[in-house]
Amino acid sequence: MISQNTLPIPRVRPPAETHEHAWLVESRHPTSEGVVLYVRCGDCGTRRVDLQSHPHTPPAALSTEAGAVRG
Ligand SMILES: [Zn+2]
């Protein structure tokens, strides 16, 4: 008999979301708003840009729109 209580198996999952990224800092650049961290996942190669406002706070992910700064 087929059980009706089984949970549906998600078949479509982006590869980047299937594991906890192991962020490696490739470079860091001090700015007036904090330290910008360029990080890359050592497992899947996903890149991200973080902003660490203070040395003792965890960095926050910047959106991809962060580069569009108007002068
Ligand atoms: Zn990853």
PDB file of the backbone (N, CA, C, O) and the ligand in Angstrom, with CONECT records:
HET     ZN  A 101       1
ATOM      1  N   MET A   1       0.822  -1.195   0.000  1.00  0.00           N
ATOM      2  CA  MET A   1       0.000   0.000   0.000  1.00  0.00           C
ATOM      3  C   MET A   1       0.867   1.260   0.000  1.00  0.00           C
ATOM      4  O   MET A   1       1.984   1.269   0.517  1.00  0.00           O
ATOM      5  N   ILE A   2       0.329   2.306  -0.585  1.00  0.00           N
ATOM      6  CA  ILE A   2       1.076   3.561  -0.635  1.00  0.00           C
ATOM      7  C   ILE A   2       0.654   4.441   0.533  1.00  0.00           C
ATOM      8  O   ILE A   2      -0.532   4.718   0.714  1.00  0.00           O
ATOM      9  N   SER A   3       1.612   4.869   1.309  1.00  0.00           N
ATOM     10  CA  SER A   3       1.313   5.729   2.440  1.00  0.00           C
ATOM     11  C   SER A   3       1.002   7.135   1.963  1.00  0.00           C
ATOM     12  O   SER A   3       1.690   7.672   1.094  1.00  0.00           O
ATOM     13  N   GLN A   4      -0.017   7.719   2.523  1.00  0.00           N
ATOM     14  CA  GLN A   4      -0.386   9.088   2.166  1.00  0.00           C
ATOM     15  C   GLN A   4       0.240  10.099   3.123  1.00  0.00           C
ATOM     16  O   GLN A   4       0.005  11.301   2.997  1.00  0.00           O
ATOM     17  N   ASN A   5       1.011   9.633   4.052  1.00  0.00           N
ATOM     18  CA  ASN A   5       1.545  10.528   5.067  1.00  0.00           C
ATOM     19  C   ASN A   5       2.991  10.930   4.809  1.00  0.00           C
ATOM     20  O   ASN A   5       3.585  11.668   5.595  1.00  0.00           O
ATOM     21  N   THR A   6       3.548  10.453   3.727  1.00  0.00           N
ATOM     22  CA  THR A   6       4.937  10.807   3.448  1.00  0.00           C
ATOM     23  C   THR A   6       5.029  12.257   2.975  1.00  0.00           C
ATOM     24  O   THR A   6       4.148  12.759   2.276  1.00  0.00           O
ATOM     25  N   LEU A   7       6.087  12.896   3.362  1.00  0.00           N
ATOM     26  CA  LEU A   7       6.285  14.277   2.942  1.00  0.00           C
ATOM     27  C   LEU A   7       6.729  14.315   1.488  1.00  0.00           C
ATOM     28  O   LEU A   7       7.463  13.438   1.035  1.00  0.00           O
ATOM     29  N   PRO A   8       6.286  15.327   0.759  1.00  0.00           N
ATOM     30  CA  PRO A   8       6.738  15.461  -0.630  1.00  0.00           C
ATOM     31  C   PRO A   8       8.227  15.758  -0.680  1.00  0.00           C
ATOM     32  O   PRO A   8       8.742  16.549   0.109  1.00  0.00           O
ATOM     33  N   ILE A   9       8.897  15.126  -1.597  1.00  0.00           N
ATOM     34  CA  ILE A   9      10.335  15.328  -1.742  1.00  0.00           C
ATOM     35  C   ILE A   9      10.582  16.489  -2.699  1.00  0.00           C
ATOM     36  O   ILE A   9      10.171  16.433  -3.858  1.00  0.00           O
ATOM     37  N   PRO A  10      11.253  17.545  -2.224  1.00  0.00           N
ATOM     38  CA  PRO A  10      11.568  18.667  -3.129  1.00  0.00           C
ATOM     39  C   PRO A  10      12.566  18.212  -4.181  1.00  0.00           C
ATOM     40  O   PRO A  10      13.676  17.787  -3.862  1.00  0.00           O
ATOM     41  N   ARG A  11      12.159  18.306  -5.425  1.00  0.00           N
ATOM     42  CA  ARG A  11      13.018  17.800  -6.499  1.00  0.00           C
ATOM     43  C   ARG A  11      13.881  18.901  -7.097  1.00  0.00           C
ATOM     44  O   ARG A  11      14.967  18.642  -7.616  1.00  0.00           O
ATOM     45  N   VAL A  12      13.387  20.130  -7.020  1.00  0.00           N
ATOM     46  CA  VAL A  12      14.122  21.230  -7.640  1.00  0.00           C
ATOM     47  C   VAL A  12      14.678  22.127  -6.538  1.00  0.00           C
ATOM     48  O   VAL A  12      13.943  22.851  -5.867  1.00  0.00           O
ATOM     49  N   ARG A  13      15.967  22.057  -6.376  1.00  0.00           N
ATOM     50  CA  ARG A  13      16.611  22.926  -5.399  1.00  0.00           C
ATOM     51  C   ARG A  13      17.866  23.517  -6.025  1.00  0.00           C
ATOM     52  O   ARG A  13      18.685  22.791  -6.589  1.00  0.00           O
ATOM     53  N   PRO A  14      18.013  24.813  -5.929  1.00  0.00           N
ATOM     54  CA  PRO A  14      19.238  25.412  -6.462  1.00  0.00           C
ATOM     55  C   PRO A  14      20.452  24.835  -5.758  1.00  0.00           C
ATOM     56  O   PRO A  14      20.438  24.659  -4.540  1.00  0.00           O
ATOM     57  N   PRO A  15      21.492  24.542  -6.506  1.00  0.00           N
ATOM     58  CA  PRO A  15      22.685  23.946  -5.900  1.00  0.00           C
ATOM     59  C   PRO A  15      23.271  24.803  -4.788  1.00  0.00           C
ATOM     60  O   PRO A  15      23.844  24.286  -3.829  1.00  0.00           O
ATOM     61  N   ALA A  16      23.125  26.100  -4.923  1.00  0.00           N
ATOM     62  CA  ALA A  16      23.720  26.993  -3.931  1.00  0.00           C
ATOM     63  C   ALA A  16      22.997  26.917  -2.595  1.00  0.00           C
ATOM     64  O   ALA A  16      23.522  27.370  -1.578  1.00  0.00           O
ATOM     65  N   GLU A  17      21.789  26.343  -2.591  1.00  0.00           N
ATOM     66  CA  GLU A  17      21.018  26.327  -1.359  1.00  0.00           C
ATOM     67  C   GLU A  17      21.036  24.953  -0.706  1.00  0.00           C
ATOM     68  O   GLU A  17      20.349  24.737   0.293  1.00  0.00           O
ATOM     69  N   THR A  18      21.795  24.043  -1.242  1.00  0.00           N
ATOM     70  CA  THR A  18      21.753  22.684  -0.721  1.00  0.00           C
ATOM     71  C   THR A  18      22.783  22.447   0.362  1.00  0.00           C
ATOM     72  O   THR A  18      22.852  21.356   0.927  1.00  0.00           O
ATOM     73  N   HIS A  19      23.579  23.450   0.653  1.00  0.00           N
ATOM     74  CA  HIS A  19      24.555  23.290   1.721  1.00  0.00           C
ATOM     75  C   HIS A  19      24.834  24.633   2.370  1.00  0.00           C
ATOM     76  O   HIS A  19      24.499  25.687   1.830  1.00  0.00           O
ATOM     77  N   GLU A  20      25.441  24.575   3.510  1.00  0.00           N
ATOM     78  CA  GLU A  20      25.823  25.822   4.174  1.00  0.00           C
ATOM     79  C   GLU A  20      27.148  26.270   3.604  1.00  0.00           C
ATOM     80  O   GLU A  20      28.154  25.565   3.688  1.00  0.00           O
ATOM     81  N   HIS A  21      27.133  27.452   3.023  1.00  0.00           N
ATOM     82  CA  HIS A  21      28.332  27.925   2.343  1.00  0.00           C
ATOM     83  C   HIS A  21      29.498  28.069   3.310  1.00  0.00           C
ATOM     84  O   HIS A  21      29.347  28.536   4.439  1.00  0.00           O
ATOM     85  N   ALA A  22      30.635  27.662   2.843  1.00  0.00           N
ATOM     86  CA  ALA A  22      31.866  27.834   3.610  1.00  0.00           C
ATOM     87  C   ALA A  22      32.590  29.051   3.062  1.00  0.00           C
ATOM     88  O   ALA A  22      33.463  28.944   2.201  1.00  0.00           O
ATOM     89  N   TRP A  23      32.202  30.225   3.587  1.00  0.00           N
ATOM     90  CA  TRP A  23      32.709  31.469   3.022  1.00  0.00           C
ATOM     91  C   TRP A  23      34.182  31.656   3.344  1.00  0.00           C
ATOM     92  O   TRP A  23      34.610  31.565   4.495  1.00  0.00           O
ATOM     93  N   LEU A  24      34.935  31.916   2.301  1.00  0.00           N
ATOM     94  CA  LEU A  24      36.348  32.226   2.450  1.00  0.00           C
ATOM     95  C   LEU A  24      36.568  33.663   1.983  1.00  0.00           C
ATOM     96  O   LEU A  24      36.136  34.050   0.897  1.00  0.00           O
ATOM     97  N   VAL A  25      37.232  34.426   2.803  1.00  0.00           N
ATOM     98  CA  VAL A  25      37.479  35.817   2.449  1.00  0.00           C
ATOM     99  C   VAL A  25      38.609  35.888   1.433  1.00  0.00           C
ATOM    100  O   VAL A  25      39.742  35.497   1.714  1.00  0.00           O
ATOM    101  N   GLU A  26      38.284  36.392   0.253  1.00  0.00           N
ATOM    102  CA  GLU A  26      39.309  36.520  -0.782  1.00  0.00           C
ATOM    103  C   GLU A  26      40.061  37.831  -0.649  1.00  0.00           C
ATOM    104  O   GLU A  26      41.273  37.884  -0.858  1.00  0.00           O
ATOM    105  N   SER A  27      39.342  38.885  -0.302  1.00  0.00           N
ATOM    106  CA  SER A  27      39.999  40.176  -0.127  1.00  0.00           C
ATOM    107  C   SER A  27      39.118  41.060   0.730  1.00  0.00           C
ATOM    108  O   SER A  27      37.912  40.836   0.839  1.00  0.00           O
ATOM    109  N   ARG A  28      39.720  42.054   1.329  1.00  0.00           N
ATOM    110  CA  ARG A  28      38.958  42.977   2.166  1.00  0.00           C
ATOM    111  C   ARG A  28      39.432  44.394   1.900  1.00  0.00           C
ATOM    112  O   ARG A  28      40.611  44.646   1.655  1.00  0.00           O
ATOM    113  N   HIS A  29      38.477  45.308   1.957  1.00  0.00           N
ATOM    114  CA  HIS A  29      38.790  46.684   1.613  1.00  0.00           C
ATOM    115  C   HIS A  29      38.133  47.624   2.631  1.00  0.00           C
ATOM    116  O   HIS A  29      36.907  47.725   2.677  1.00  0.00           O
ATOM    117  N   PRO A  30      38.922  48.291   3.424  1.00  0.00           N
ATOM    118  CA  PRO A  30      38.364  49.254   4.382  1.00  0.00           C
ATOM    119  C   PRO A  30      37.717  50.432   3.662  1.00  0.00           C
ATOM    120  O   PRO A  30      38.308  51.027   2.760  1.00  0.00           O
ATOM    121  N   THR A  31      36.501  50.756   4.072  1.00  0.00           N
ATOM    122  CA  THR A  31      35.808  51.912   3.517  1.00  0.00           C
ATOM    123  C   THR A  31      35.310  52.779   4.660  1.00  0.00           C
ATOM    124  O   THR A  31      35.487  52.434   5.829  1.00  0.00           O
ATOM    125  N   SER A  32      34.700  53.882   4.334  1.00  0.00           N
ATOM    126  CA  SER A  32      34.196  54.784   5.360  1.00  0.00           C
ATOM    127  C   SER A  32      33.031  54.167   6.127  1.00  0.00           C
ATOM    128  O   SER A  32      32.723  54.603   7.236  1.00  0.00           O
ATOM    129  N   GLU A  33      32.381  53.161   5.550  1.00  0.00           N
ATOM    130  CA  GLU A  33      31.230  52.543   6.200  1.00  0.00           C
ATOM    131  C   GLU A  33      31.574  51.219   6.861  1.00  0.00           C
ATOM    132  O   GLU A  33      30.719  50.579   7.472  1.00  0.00           O
ATOM    133  N   GLY A  34      32.829  50.814   6.736  1.00  0.00           N
ATOM    134  CA  GLY A  34      33.225  49.551   7.319  1.00  0.00           C
ATOM    135  C   GLY A  34      34.162  48.822   6.378  1.00  0.00           C
ATOM    136  O   GLY A  34      34.684  49.390   5.418  1.00  0.00           O
ATOM    137  N   VAL A  35      34.362  47.541   6.681  1.00  0.00           N
ATOM    138  CA  VAL A  35      35.253  46.743   5.858  1.00  0.00           C
ATOM    139  C   VAL A  35      34.420  45.909   4.895  1.00  0.00           C
ATOM    140  O   VAL A  35      33.582  45.108   5.310  1.00  0.00           O
ATOM    141  N   VAL A  36      34.662  46.106   3.616  1.00  0.00           N
ATOM    142  CA  VAL A  36      33.968  45.326   2.604  1.00  0.00           C
ATOM    143  C   VAL A  36      34.740  44.030   2.389  1.00  0.00           C
ATOM    144  O   VAL A  36      35.930  44.044   2.074  1.00  0.00           O
ATOM    145  N   LEU A  37      34.047  42.919   2.563  1.00  0.00           N
ATOM    146  CA  LEU A  37      34.664  41.610   2.433  1.00  0.00           C
ATOM    147  C   LEU A  37      34.169  40.944   1.153  1.00  0.00           C
ATOM    148  O   LEU A  37      32.966  40.811   0.928  1.00  0.00           O
ATOM    149  N   TYR A  38      35.109  40.535   0.333  1.00  0.00           N
ATOM    150  CA  TYR A  38      34.770  39.755  -0.857  1.00  0.00           C
ATOM    151  C   TYR A  38      35.003  38.300  -0.509  1.00  0.00           C
ATOM    152  O   TYR A  38      36.140  37.866  -0.322  1.00  0.00           O
ATOM    153  N   VAL A  39      33.906  37.547  -0.423  1.00  0.00           N
ATOM    154  CA  VAL A  39      33.991  36.170   0.031  1.00  0.00           C
ATOM    155  C   VAL A  39      33.548  35.227  -1.081  1.00  0.00           C
ATOM    156  O   VAL A  39      32.780  35.596  -1.969  1.00  0.00           O
ATOM    157  N   ARG A  40      34.056  33.997  -1.007  1.00  0.00           N
ATOM    158  CA  ARG A  40      33.697  32.975  -1.976  1.00  0.00           C
ATOM    159  C   ARG A  40      33.524  31.661  -1.238  1.00  0.00           C
ATOM    160  O   ARG A  40      34.307  31.330  -0.347  1.00  0.00           O
ATOM    161  N   CYS A  41      32.493  30.911  -1.615  1.00  0.00           N
ATOM    162  CA  CYS A  41      32.268  29.612  -1.000  1.00  0.00           C
ATOM    163  C   CYS A  41      33.282  28.621  -1.557  1.00  0.00           C
ATOM    164  O   CYS A  41      33.381  28.429  -2.769  1.00  0.00           O
ATOM    165  N   GLY A  42      34.033  27.995  -0.656  1.00  0.00           N
ATOM    166  CA  GLY A  42      35.035  27.045  -1.097  1.00  0.00           C
ATOM    167  C   GLY A  42      34.444  25.766  -1.657  1.00  0.00           C
ATOM    168  O   GLY A  42      35.148  24.984  -2.296  1.00  0.00           O
ATOM    169  N   ASP A  43      33.162  25.544  -1.426  1.00  0.00           N
ATOM    170  CA  ASP A  43      32.536  24.316  -1.895  1.00  0.00           C
ATOM    171  C   ASP A  43      31.929  24.462  -3.286  1.00  0.00           C
ATOM    172  O   ASP A  43      32.153  23.630  -4.165  1.00  0.00           O
ATOM    173  N   CYS A  44      31.154  25.536  -3.473  1.00  0.00           N
ATOM    174  CA  CYS A  44      30.432  25.670  -4.735  1.00  0.00           C
ATOM    175  C   CYS A  44      30.904  26.863  -5.555  1.00  0.00           C
ATOM    176  O   CYS A  44      30.507  27.020  -6.709  1.00  0.00           O
ATOM    177  N   GLY A  45      31.748  27.705  -4.964  1.00  0.00           N
ATOM    178  CA  GLY A  45      32.302  28.806  -5.745  1.00  0.00           C
ATOM    179  C   GLY A  45      31.420  30.029  -5.804  1.00  0.00           C
ATOM    180  O   GLY A  45      31.741  30.987  -6.507  1.00  0.00           O
ATOM    181  N   THR A  46      30.290  30.019  -5.065  1.00  0.00           N
ATOM    182  CA  THR A  46      29.422  31.190  -5.056  1.00  0.00           C
ATOM    183  C   THR A  46      30.136  32.364  -4.399  1.00  0.00           C
ATOM    184  O   THR A  46      30.778  32.224  -3.358  1.00  0.00           O
ATOM    185  N   ARG A  47      30.007  33.514  -5.029  1.00  0.00           N
ATOM    186  CA  ARG A  47      30.659  34.710  -4.488  1.00  0.00           C
ATOM    187  C   ARG A  47      29.630  35.625  -3.844  1.00  0.00           C
ATOM    188  O   ARG A  47      28.460  35.650  -4.224  1.00  0.00           O
ATOM    189  N   ARG A  48      30.103  36.375  -2.857  1.00  0.00           N
ATOM    190  CA  ARG A  48      29.221  37.307  -2.182  1.00  0.00           C
ATOM    191  C   ARG A  48      30.066  38.448  -1.642  1.00  0.00           C
ATOM    192  O   ARG A  48      31.261  38.300  -1.384  1.00  0.00           O
ATOM    193  N   VAL A  49      29.419  39.576  -1.480  1.00  0.00           N
ATOM    194  CA  VAL A  49      30.100  40.732  -0.908  1.00  0.00           C
ATOM    195  C   VAL A  49      29.453  41.066   0.424  1.00  0.00           C
ATOM    196  O   VAL A  49      28.244  41.282   0.503  1.00  0.00           O
ATOM    197  N   ASP A  50      30.259  41.105   1.459  1.00  0.00           N
ATOM    198  CA  ASP A  50      29.768  41.410   2.793  1.00  0.00           C
ATOM    199  C   ASP A  50      30.306  42.752   3.251  1.00  0.00           C
ATOM    200  O   ASP A  50      31.344  43.227   2.789  1.00  0.00           O
ATOM    201  N   LEU A  51      29.570  43.342   4.170  1.00  0.00           N
ATOM    202  CA  LEU A  51      30.031  44.582   4.784  1.00  0.00           C
ATOM    203  C   LEU A  51      30.092  44.380   6.283  1.00  0.00           C
ATOM    204  O   LEU A  51      29.079  44.093   6.921  1.00  0.00           O
ATOM    205  N   GLN A  52      31.273  44.530   6.842  1.00  0.00           N
ATOM    206  CA  GLN A  52      31.448  44.416   8.283  1.00  0.00           C
ATOM    207  C   GLN A  52      31.600  45.820   8.854  1.00  0.00           C
ATOM    208  O   GLN A  52      32.645  46.458   8.724  1.00  0.00           O
ATOM    209  N   SER A  53      30.527  46.280   9.489  1.00  0.00           N
ATOM    210  CA  SER A  53      30.504  47.660   9.963  1.00  0.00           C
ATOM    211  C   SER A  53      31.481  47.867  11.106  1.00  0.00           C
ATOM    212  O   SER A  53      32.150  48.897  11.184  1.00  0.00           O
ATOM    213  N   HIS A  54      31.562  46.875  12.001  1.00  0.00           N
ATOM    214  CA  HIS A  54      32.441  46.984  13.155  1.00  0.00           C
ATOM    215  C   HIS A  54      33.224  45.683  13.305  1.00  0.00           C
ATOM    216  O   HIS A  54      32.748  44.615  12.920  1.00  0.00           O
ATOM    217  N   PRO A  55      34.421  45.781  13.866  1.00  0.00           N
ATOM    218  CA  PRO A  55      35.257  44.579  13.978  1.00  0.00           C
ATOM    219  C   PRO A  55      34.615  43.471  14.788  1.00  0.00           C
ATOM    220  O   PRO A  55      34.938  42.299  14.589  1.00  0.00           O
ATOM    221  N   HIS A  56      33.704  43.817  15.707  1.00  0.00           N
ATOM    222  CA  HIS A  56      33.166  42.812  16.605  1.00  0.00           C
ATOM    223  C   HIS A  56      31.745  42.408  16.236  1.00  0.00           C
ATOM    224  O   HIS A  56      31.069  41.726  17.006  1.00  0.00           O
ATOM    225  N   THR A  57      31.301  42.822  15.076  1.00  0.00           N
ATOM    226  CA  THR A  57      29.988  42.397  14.625  1.00  0.00           C
ATOM    227  C   THR A  57      30.141  41.534  13.384  1.00  0.00           C
ATOM    228  O   THR A  57      31.059  41.746  12.591  1.00  0.00           O
ATOM    229  N   PRO A  58      29.259  40.569  13.208  1.00  0.00           N
ATOM    230  CA  PRO A  58      29.343  39.723  12.019  1.00  0.00           C
ATOM    231  C   PRO A  58      29.034  40.532  10.770  1.00  0.00           C
ATOM    232  O   PRO A  58      28.198  41.434  10.806  1.00  0.00           O
ATOM    233  N   PRO A  59      29.689  40.222   9.684  1.00  0.00           N
ATOM    234  CA  PRO A  59      29.438  40.957   8.445  1.00  0.00           C
ATOM    235  C   PRO A  59      28.047  40.686   7.907  1.00  0.00           C
ATOM    236  O   PRO A  59      27.513  39.587   8.054  1.00  0.00           O
ATOM    237  N   ALA A  60      27.471  41.691   7.285  1.00  0.00           N
ATOM    238  CA  ALA A  60      26.160  41.556   6.673  1.00  0.00           C
ATOM    239  C   ALA A  60      26.322  41.504   5.165  1.00  0.00           C
ATOM    240  O   ALA A  60      27.160  42.202   4.593  1.00  0.00           O
ATOM    241  N   ALA A  61      25.520  40.677   4.535  1.00  0.00           N
ATOM    242  CA  ALA A  61      25.621  40.532   3.097  1.00  0.00           C
ATOM    243  C   ALA A  61      25.095  41.770   2.394  1.00  0.00           C
ATOM    244  O   ALA A  61      24.013  42.269   2.704  1.00  0.00           O
ATOM    245  N   LEU A  62      25.862  42.248   1.462  1.00  0.00           N
ATOM    246  CA  LEU A  62      25.401  43.346   0.637  1.00  0.00           C
ATOM    247  C   LEU A  62      24.680  42.786  -0.576  1.00  0.00           C
ATOM    248  O   LEU A  62      25.006  41.708  -1.073  1.00  0.00           O
ATOM    249  N   SER A  63      23.688  43.543  -1.044  1.00  0.00           N
ATOM    250  CA  SER A  63      23.009  43.105  -2.249  1.00  0.00           C
ATOM    251  C   SER A  63      23.894  43.390  -3.464  1.00  0.00           C
ATOM    252  O   SER A  63      24.907  44.084  -3.371  1.00  0.00           O
ATOM    253  N   THR A  64      23.486  42.842  -4.589  1.00  0.00           N
ATOM    254  CA  THR A  64      24.270  43.056  -5.796  1.00  0.00           C
ATOM    255  C   THR A  64      24.156  44.498  -6.271  1.00  0.00           C
ATOM    256  O   THR A  64      24.901  44.930  -7.151  1.00  0.00           O
ATOM    257  N   GLU A  65      23.223  45.239  -5.687  1.00  0.00           N
ATOM    258  CA  GLU A  65      23.035  46.624  -6.071  1.00  0.00           C
ATOM    259  C   GLU A  65      23.972  47.557  -5.324  1.00  0.00           C
ATOM    260  O   GLU A  65      23.945  48.772  -5.519  1.00  0.00           O
ATOM    261  N   ALA A  66      24.795  46.978  -4.471  1.00  0.00           N
ATOM    262  CA  ALA A  66      25.657  47.794  -3.627  1.00  0.00           C
ATOM    263  C   ALA A  66      26.651  48.587  -4.462  1.00  0.00           C
ATOM    264  O   ALA A  66      27.137  49.630  -4.025  1.00  0.00           O
ATOM    265  N   GLY A  67      26.955  48.102  -5.655  1.00  0.00           N
ATOM    266  CA  GLY A  67      27.946  48.791  -6.464  1.00  0.00           C
ATOM    267  C   GLY A  67      27.405  50.014  -7.168  1.00  0.00           C
ATOM    268  O   GLY A  67      28.164  50.838  -7.675  1.00  0.00           O
ATOM    269  N   ALA A  68      26.073  50.130  -7.197  1.00  0.00           N
ATOM    270  CA  ALA A  68      25.469  51.249  -7.904  1.00  0.00           C
ATOM    271  C   ALA A  68      25.361  52.450  -6.980  1.00  0.00           C
ATOM    272  O   ALA A  68      24.273  52.820  -6.540  1.00  0.00           O
ATOM    273  N   VAL A  69      26.489  53.040  -6.698  1.00  0.00           N
ATOM    274  CA  VAL A  69      26.504  54.204  -5.820  1.00  0.00           C
ATOM    275  C   VAL A  69      26.522  55.470  -6.671  1.00  0.00           C
ATOM    276  O   VAL A  69      27.387  55.659  -7.527  1.00  0.00           O
ATOM    277  N   ARG A  70      25.556  56.313  -6.412  1.00  0.00           N
ATOM    278  CA  ARG A  70      25.486  57.562  -7.176  1.00  0.00           C
ATOM    279  C   ARG A  70      26.403  58.616  -6.554  1.00  0.00           C
ATOM    280  O   ARG A  70      26.439  58.798  -5.337  1.00  0.00           O
ATOM    281  N   GLY A  71      27.122  59.285  -7.403  1.00  0.00           N
ATOM    282  CA  GLY A  71      28.004  60.310  -6.913  1.00  0.00           C
ATOM    283  C   GLY A  71      27.202  61.550  -6.652  1.00  0.00           C
ATOM    284  O   GLY A  71      27.753  62.564  -6.224  1.00  0.00           O
TER     285      GLY A  71
HETATM  286 ZN    ZN A 101      28.474  27.040  -1.254  1.00  0.00          ZN2+
END
